[in-house]
């Protein structure tokens, strides 16, 4: 014997099913937004590991191109995280690990160790990348301390491609990159490069413009007696790049 549900019950079940499907889609979209940048970081890590394997197998040119692809993924990683407001502690750690693998270990192997001195030099380059990743904070908003290791890696990889792997030019470029990564010069954050008209211009000089450091402070009235200074709140009007 079959018992038919009344129409109201059928409509109620259908509504619940529709709402549950909507909630499921919303959860999937939220998960995708939160982890899109992490997927790019993992892809960067895969590029670095693949580059290491290519170098060990003597395919240095492929290793260079994989590092360059990793650089593009690293740029996209940060931009996507900021655009989707999906920055997280996990994402930052994953990004650092991927950067150290691709722009530290994989890039250093392009220097081709042929003896004790060259091996020590490779270790020095890896340590410079490690120091740069650990002590990049300058205390100034949107400003790095030291040349970011992805840019140093791109310069070394490009040098390898353009010179055909000439060890002399590679070592000269590596020495310069080590000095730039470990110096105390200041470099603009990617967020500034993404939002300004000079978007892809490389900032050279290591000095922070004065208008980045200054602020126009005004007193904003809150409530109460206008003659009492305690009823005013100081508001700092920063320059455009600080917003």
N, C-alpha and C positions, 0 to 999 in steps of 0.2 A: 504494500500500500504506500503510495507516494503522497507526501505532504508538500504542497506548494507554498512557498513563502509569499506573503502579501507584497504588493508592489512597493510599499514604503520600505520594507525590509531589504528588498533587492536594490532599491536606490541607495539606501544607507550603506550596504556592503560595497556597492560600486564606488560610492564617494570615498569610503575608507581606502579602497584599493588605489583609487586615483591619487589621493593625498599621500599614501605611502610611497607610490611611485615618484611623486614629485619630491618628497623628502629624500628618497634614495638618489635621485638625480642631483639634488642640491648638495648632498653629502659627497657625491662623486666629484662634482665641480669644485667644491671646497678643498677636497683632498688633492685634486689636480693643481689648483692654484697654489696651495701651500708647498707642493713638492716639485713644481716645474723647475725652479732654480736648482733644487737638489739633483734632479735628473741631468741637468746640464753640467753640474759639478762632477757627477759620476762619469759622464761622457768625457769630460776633460781628463779625469783619472785614467780612463780606458785609453785615451790618446797617449798619455804619458807612459803607461805600461807597454803599449804597443811599440812606442818609440824605443824604449829600452830593449825590447826583444829584437827590433830591426837592427839596432846598433850592435848587439851581441852577435848577430848573424852577418855583420859586415854590410848591411844595407843602410848606409849613413844618410843618403839622400832622402829615402823614404822616412827615416827618423826625423829629419828636419821638417818635412812637410807635415808630419803628424804633430810636431810641437807647435807649428804655426796654426794648425786647425785647433789645437788645444787652447791657444791664445784667443782665438775668436770665440770659442765656447766659454772661456773665462770672462770675456767682455759681456757676452750675452747673459751669463749667470748673474752677474751683479745688476745689470739693467733690468732683467726680468724680476728679480727679487724686490727691487725698489719699486718697479711699476705695479706689481701685484701686492705690495706691502707684505711680503712673505719672508722677511728677514727673521732668522731664528738662530739660537746658539748652535743647534745641530748643523744648520746650513753653513755657519761660519767655520766650524771645525772641519766639515767635509771640504769646504773650499780651500782651507789652509793645507789640508792633507793632499788634495789634488794638485795645488800649486807647488808644493814641495816635491811631489813625484814628477810632475811634468817639467816645471821650470827650474827645479833643482837637480835631481838625480838624472833625469833623461837628458837635460841640456848639458850637464857636466860631462857625460859620456861622449859627447861630440868632440871633446878636447883630446881624445885618443891617448890613453896612457901607454907610453912606450918605455917607461923606466921608473925609477924611484922618484925623481924630481917631478916628472909629469903627473905621477900618481898623487903626490903631495899637493900639487897645484890643483888637481881636480877636487881633492878633499877641501882645500881652501875655498874653492868656488861654492861647493855645497854648504859649507859653514857660513859663507857670506849670505846665501839665500836664507838659511835658517835664522841668522841674526836679523835679517831684514823682515822676515815674517813675524818674529817675536817682538821686535822693538820698532814697529812702524809708526806708532802713535806720536804725534807732534804736540798734542795739547791744544791745537788750533782746529776749529771745526772744518771738516772737508779738506784737510791738508795732510799729506803723508810726510814722513821723515825718511829720506833715502829713496833712491830710484826703485819703483816697484819691480820685483823680479820677473813678471811676465814680459815687460818691455826689454829688460836685459836679455831675456831668453830669445826674444824675437830678433834682436840685433845679432846675437851669436849665431842663431840658425840662418839668418840672411847672409851673414859673413861666410858661413860654411858653403851655402849654395852658390854665392857669387864668386868665391875664390876656389871652388872645387875642393874644399877641405884642406887648404893650405894651413899647416900647423902654426907657422909664424904669425900670420894675420889673426888666426883664431886665438892664440895666446895673448896677443896685444889687445884684442877686443875684450877678452875675458878679464885681463888686468884692469882695464878701464871700467868695466861693468862692476867688478868687485869694489873699486874705489867709490863709484857712484852709489852702490847699494848700501855701503857702510858709512857714508858721510852723513853730515848733519843738515844737509840741504833739504828744503821743503818743496814738495811737488803737489799739484792740485789733485783732489779726489776725482774719480771717474764721474761722479755726479755733476761736478762743475763742467767737465768736458762735454757731458751729454746735454747740458742746458744752455750753454753759452754759444754765441755766434762763432767763436773760435774753437768750435767743438772738437776738432781733431788736431789742433795745433799742439805741438809738444812744447811744454813750458820749460825754458832753459834759464838757468841762473841761480836757482835754489833759494830765492828770496821771496817772501810773502809781500805782495803789494800793500802799501800803507792803508788804503781804503778798506782792506779786509780786516784790519785790526781796529779801526776806529768805529765809533757808534755815536749817533745823535740821540742823546737822552732828553726826554721831555717829561714834565710832571702831569700826570693824568688825574683829574679830580674824581674821587670816589663818591663820597657823600658827607653830609654834615656841614660844619662851618668852613667856609672857604678861606678864612684867615688862619686856620691851623694847618701847619705843614704835615701833620700826621694823617690828614684826610686826603692826601695826594699819593699816588703810586707812580714810581719812576718807570718809564717805559723806554726801552732801548730800540731805536729804529736802525737796524743793521743795514749794511749794504746789500745789494740784490743777491750776490753770490752766497750770502749767509742764510737766505730764506729757504 
